[in-house]
């Protein structure tokens, strides 16, 4: 039952995350209008059109009213969230499970929003900041976390001063709170890994503009899991 609940919860939050992604990209309020609607025909959707995963399959990926194709992203986000929550519950105890769920939520949001509009929403670094405090309560290591936070933030501010357009404020906030969560030495690994991934992405896209948010979040997510496995936290 615990695994089933995690799967369903992940799917539901994935559906909500789709709303956040769409409205953030389009510059709309998260809660106004209060009901979901078709981006094409603007028809307000019924509750049975919003059942996570199932509605997309039943409707065959098209709007019930205008028959416009629904982007596959909606299904992918719900599936990744559902199976992500399930996998977390299978392999980790509940404290780690909840923290990983929050990090995954932020990671998916940042990937789709930052890649689209080159902006990291404030809720992303706020959520990571909250789970960092939770992790601190569970594991301690305040001194190391503070050193990690101060050193990483200082490096980022220096880079920001040298390359004014090279890194946005959202990147700085997100990487700083991740550095507090991961502590040393994983915070430095995150800086290196996210930079390498970002540069590789820019090379493939042949672009000088790098949306670092997705790579910061992905690096933080996987390094947190690695830290849990290596340090055997919470046991």
Backbone torsions as a table, in degrees:
resi	resn	phi	psi	omega
1	UNK	NA	-39.0	179.0
2	UNK	-60.3	-42.2	179.8
3	UNK	-68.1	-40.8	179.2
4	UNK	-63.1	-43.7	179.4
5	UNK	-61.6	-41.5	178.6
6	UNK	-64.1	-40.5	179.0
7	UNK	-63.0	-48.0	-179.4
8	UNK	-64.3	-43.1	178.6
9	UNK	-61.3	-41.0	177.8
10	UNK	-62.4	-41.8	179.4
11	UNK	-64.7	-42.2	179.9
12	UNK	-64.6	-46.0	178.7
13	UNK	-67.4	-29.7	174.8
14	UNK	-64.5	-40.2	176.7
15	UNK	-63.3	-43.8	177.3
16	UNK	-64.3	-37.3	179.4
17	UNK	-64.4	-35.4	175.7
18	UNK	-59.8	-38.9	177.5
19	UNK	-63.9	-45.5	-179.7
20	UNK	-61.3	-44.9	-178.7
21	UNK	-62.1	-50.4	-177.8
22	UNK	-61.1	-48.5	-175.3
23	UNK	-71.5	-31.4	176.6
24	UNK	-67.1	-43.5	-179.9
25	UNK	-65.4	-38.9	-177.3
26	UNK	-86.6	-3.0	179.4
27	UNK	74.1	28.3	-178.7
28	UNK	-100.4	159.0	175.8
29	UNK	-69.4	144.0	-179.4
30	UNK	-67.5	-34.3	-175.1
31	UNK	-112.1	10.0	178.7
32	UNK	-141.5	112.5	5.5
33	UNK	-71.3	154.0	-175.0
34	UNK	-72.4	-24.1	-177.9
35	UNK	-102.7	149.0	177.3
36	UNK	-69.7	152.2	-178.8
37	UNK	-144.3	160.4	177.4
38	UNK	-74.4	126.2	179.9
39	UNK	-62.1	-22.6	-176.8
40	UNK	-87.7	-57.3	-176.0
41	UNK	-97.6	-6.5	177.7
42	UNK	66.8	12.4	178.4
43	UNK	-70.6	133.0	176.7
44	UNK	-68.0	130.5	-174.0
45	UNK	-83.6	144.1	174.7
46	UNK	-77.1	163.4	-178.2
47	UNK	-60.8	-34.6	-178.4
48	UNK	-77.2	-6.2	173.2
49	UNK	-90.5	-4.5	-174.2
50	UNK	-118.6	18.4	177.0
51	UNK	-72.8	118.8	-176.0
52	UNK	-53.2	136.4	177.4
53	UNK	67.7	-54.1	-175.0
54	UNK	-63.3	-43.9	-177.6
55	UNK	-61.2	-40.4	179.6
56	UNK	-62.4	-42.3	-178.8
57	UNK	-68.9	-45.1	-178.8
58	UNK	-63.5	-41.0	-179.7
59	UNK	-82.2	-1.0	179.9
60	UNK	56.3	37.1	174.7
61	UNK	71.8	24.8	179.6
62	UNK	-133.8	151.6	176.7
63	UNK	-65.2	136.1	-179.9
64	UNK	-63.7	-26.6	-170.3
65	UNK	-100.3	-45.1	-179.2
66	UNK	-108.0	-6.6	177.6
67	UNK	64.1	16.0	174.3
68	UNK	-70.0	142.6	-179.0
69	UNK	-66.8	135.7	176.8
70	UNK	-87.8	129.2	-179.7
71	UNK	-54.1	138.8	-179.3
72	UNK	-62.1	-18.5	179.2
73	UNK	-56.5	-35.0	-178.9
74	UNK	-61.8	-44.4	179.5
75	UNK	-69.9	-42.1	-177.8
76	UNK	-62.3	-43.1	-179.8
77	UNK	-62.3	-43.7	179.9
78	UNK	-66.0	-39.7	179.4
79	UNK	-68.3	-44.2	-179.7
80	UNK	-63.0	-42.7	178.7
81	UNK	-65.2	-44.6	-178.0
82	UNK	-63.5	-49.6	-178.8
83	UNK	-73.7	-29.7	175.5
84	UNK	-63.3	-47.3	178.2
85	UNK	-62.5	-39.4	179.3
86	UNK	-63.3	-47.2	-178.8
87	UNK	-63.6	-41.3	177.7
88	UNK	-58.8	-42.5	-178.2
89	UNK	-71.3	-25.7	-179.3
90	UNK	-74.8	-36.9	-169.6
91	UNK	-109.9	-10.9	-176.2
92	UNK	-131.0	153.5	176.7
93	UNK	-71.0	168.8	-166.2
94	UNK	-64.0	-32.2	178.8
95	UNK	-63.4	-47.8	178.4
96	UNK	-65.4	-39.2	179.6
97	UNK	-54.9	-49.5	-177.9
98	UNK	-65.3	-41.1	-180.0
99	UNK	-65.7	-44.1	178.9
100	UNK	-64.7	-36.7	177.0
101	UNK	-60.2	-43.4	179.7
102	UNK	-65.4	-41.8	179.7
103	UNK	-65.9	-40.4	178.8
104	UNK	-63.4	-42.7	177.5
105	UNK	-55.6	-48.9	-180.0
106	UNK	-64.3	-42.9	-176.7
107	UNK	-60.4	-46.9	-179.6
108	UNK	-64.5	-42.7	179.1
109	UNK	-60.0	-47.3	-177.4
110	UNK	-65.3	-39.6	-179.7
111	UNK	-57.6	-52.1	-174.5
112	UNK	-75.7	-34.4	-177.6
113	UNK	-79.1	-46.2	-177.5
114	UNK	-67.7	-39.3	178.3
115	UNK	-64.8	-29.1	-176.5
116	UNK	-86.2	-46.5	-173.9
117	UNK	-122.8	8.7	178.2
118	UNK	54.8	47.5	179.8
119	UNK	-148.4	136.6	177.9
120	UNK	-102.7	121.3	-179.6
121	UNK	-65.2	147.8	-177.5
122	UNK	-60.9	-33.7	-177.0
123	UNK	-62.3	-22.7	-177.7
124	UNK	-63.9	-54.8	-178.4
125	UNK	-73.6	-25.3	177.0
126	UNK	-67.0	-44.1	179.0
127	UNK	-62.8	-44.3	179.0
128	UNK	-64.4	-35.8	176.6
129	UNK	-62.9	-40.7	179.5
130	UNK	-65.8	-46.6	-179.4
131	UNK	-68.4	-24.8	175.3
132	UNK	-64.8	-40.9	177.8
133	UNK	-65.5	-41.5	177.7
134	UNK	-61.0	-45.1	179.5
135	UNK	-64.2	-36.1	176.8
136	UNK	-62.7	-43.9	179.6
137	UNK	-62.0	-37.8	-177.0
138	UNK	-77.7	-35.3	-171.1
139	UNK	-117.4	-15.6	-177.7
140	UNK	75.8	-141.5	179.4
141	UNK	66.8	38.4	-177.8
142	UNK	-60.3	-43.7	-176.2
143	UNK	-60.7	-48.4	179.5
144	UNK	-63.3	-38.4	179.7
145	UNK	-65.4	-40.9	179.5
146	UNK	-65.4	-42.0	176.7
147	UNK	-60.7	-46.5	179.5
148	UNK	-58.0	-48.0	-178.7
149	UNK	-61.8	-48.6	-176.7
150	UNK	-65.2	-43.9	-177.9
151	UNK	-66.0	-47.6	-179.2
152	UNK	-64.1	-44.9	179.2
153	UNK	-61.6	-40.5	179.3
154	UNK	-63.1	-44.0	178.8
155	UNK	-61.1	-43.9	-178.2
156	UNK	-66.1	-39.2	179.2
157	UNK	-67.8	-36.1	176.3
158	UNK	-65.1	-45.0	177.8
159	UNK	-62.6	-38.3	178.5
160	UNK	-63.9	-38.3	-179.9
161	UNK	-69.4	-35.0	-179.1
162	UNK	-78.8	-47.5	-179.2
163	UNK	-113.7	86.2	-171.1
164	UNK	-57.4	-36.0	-178.9
165	UNK	-99.7	4.8	-174.4
166	UNK	-78.6	-26.0	-178.0
167	UNK	-145.9	129.9	-179.3
168	UNK	-82.3	166.4	179.4
169	UNK	-62.9	-36.7	178.9
170	UNK	-60.8	-39.5	177.4
171	UNK	-62.5	-42.3	-179.0
172	UNK	-64.4	-47.4	179.2
173	UNK	-60.3	-46.5	-175.2
174	UNK	-66.0	-45.6	-178.6
175	UNK	-68.5	-33.3	-179.6
176	UNK	-66.4	-46.4	-179.6
177	UNK	-69.6	-32.5	174.5
178	UNK	-65.0	-35.6	179.3
179	UNK	-65.6	-33.6	177.1
180	UNK	-71.1	-37.8	178.5
181	UNK	-66.9	-46.8	-174.2
182	UNK	-78.9	-31.7	-176.6
183	UNK	63.6	-172.9	-179.2
184	UNK	-88.6	144.2	2.2
185	UNK	-93.8	1.5	-172.7
186	UNK	-65.4	-24.7	177.4
187	UNK	-62.9	-39.0	177.7
188	UNK	-70.1	-37.5	176.2
189	UNK	-60.6	-38.9	179.6
190	UNK	-63.4	-42.5	179.2
191	UNK	-61.1	-44.0	-178.5
192	UNK	-68.3	-48.8	-176.7
193	UNK	-63.8	-44.8	-179.5
194	UNK	-65.3	-36.2	178.3
195	UNK	-66.7	-44.2	179.3
196	UNK	-62.7	-45.2	179.4
197	UNK	-63.6	-41.0	179.4
198	UNK	-64.0	-43.4	179.2
199	UNK	-65.8	-41.1	178.4
200	UNK	-63.3	-41.2	177.3
201	UNK	-61.3	-45.0	-180.0
202	UNK	-63.6	-36.5	178.4
203	UNK	-64.9	-43.5	179.7
204	UNK	-66.4	-38.6	-178.9
205	UNK	-84.1	-7.1	-176.4
206	UNK	52.5	49.1	-177.7
207	UNK	-129.3	144.5	176.6
208	UNK	-88.4	-12.5	-179.9
209	UNK	-96.7	123.4	-176.1
210	UNK	-116.5	119.1	172.1
211	UNK	-79.9	99.0	-172.4
212	UNK	-76.0	-22.2	-175.6
213	UNK	-50.1	-50.5	-179.9
214	UNK	-58.8	-37.0	-176.1
215	UNK	-78.8	-31.2	173.0
216	UNK	-64.2	-47.5	-177.3
217	UNK	-65.6	-45.9	179.6
218	UNK	-62.8	-43.3	179.2
219	UNK	-63.0	-44.6	179.5
220	UNK	-62.5	-40.7	-179.4
221	UNK	-63.2	-52.1	-177.0
222	UNK	-71.3	-35.2	178.3
223	UNK	-70.9	-31.5	175.5
224	UNK	-64.8	-42.4	176.6
225	UNK	-61.8	-44.1	179.0
226	UNK	-61.6	-40.8	178.6
227	UNK	-62.3	-42.4	178.3
228	UNK	-60.8	-45.0	-177.2
229	UNK	-68.3	-37.4	-177.9
230	UNK	-76.7	-46.1	-174.0
231	UNK	-85.3	-11.8	-178.5
232	UNK	51.5	55.3	-178.5
233	UNK	-70.3	160.2	174.6
234	UNK	68.6	7.5	-177.2
235	UNK	-112.2	NA	NA
